[in-house]
Amino acid sequence: MNPKEYSEIIKKEAHSLGFDFCGISKSGFLEKEAPNLERFLGNGMQGEMKYLENHFDKRLNPSLLHEGTKTIISLAYNYYPSEFQVKDTYKIAKYAYGTDYHIVVKEKCATLIETLTERIGHFDSRCFVDSAPIMEKVWAEKSGLGWVGKHGLLINPKQGSFFFLANILVDFDCEADGPIKDYCGSCTKCVDACPTEAILPNKVLDAQKCISYLTIELKNEIPTAFKNKMEDWVFGCDICQDVCPWNRFSVINKEPQFLANQNILTHTKSDWEEIKQEEFKQIFSKSAIKRTKFAGLKRNINFNKK
């Protein structure tokens, strides 16, 4: 087979497994992104996410992350839900409505690798689902899955931004796709809507001000400067995505494991305020919400109380 045939097979099999989009890039050093990453870290915008400071070289060169890498397969898996939380309650980011995406998408990637091995023979590979020092949005952009918007998230012109991203690094050459145009234009809806002013010029996100960071990654107390600015978000935040015009094209996901947990949808503020540790463990045993732990969720709820 030639590189073009490899790419065609990869995309066909990825779509058959439920991935909405699949793009191909040639591995290499991210020269353009290097100074941006250095500046981001130098300004301390990573906050307590110290892991972002590790493996600087590997973040910029996948071949160092996985020796022999020639091609990067970028994948996007839709999670936009069919149902939403009741009004006037503490808010959970839509990506956490169902089963933990790390589990679901990683399994899909493993199946894709098995299928490709059957189709084209043995190859060396490594799969990542938000689990390694790889700049997944950059590679998704390079492979034509969309463009990185002003809010720092990947936007696909056909379906918006409610996607999980994954990368598979392989040791054979494929026909690469190219990037597409950035269609954000002069729109600043995400910038204007962010209540904590976390979205800065030039597609820079100050993570220390981001509600997702404050409710998940931050382990210490939330700074009082953000009191009355969290808009009832207690796990993640969807404000910048909800106001993005491109998400009018979002479609409901078809993944059974992403069906919304009814407890998340129906819990009122009083239900959340009265939640006990055992209930938390039971409800969120397979949820990404367990990442913040019971104490973290209670901290977030208490911080949002008027």
PyMOL commands that set and color helices and strands:
alter all, ss='L'
color gray80, all
select helices_A, chain A and resi 3-16+33-42+50-53+56-60+62-65+94-96+101-120+136-142+189-193+207-209+211-217+224-226+239-242+245-249+256-258+262-266+269-274+277-283+288-304
alter helices_A, ss='H'
color red, helices_A
select strands_A, chain A and resi 21-26+71-78+91-92+125-128+147-148+154-155+163-170+199-200+204-205+233-235
alter strands_A, ss='S'
color yellow, strands_A
deselect
rebuild
show_as cartoon
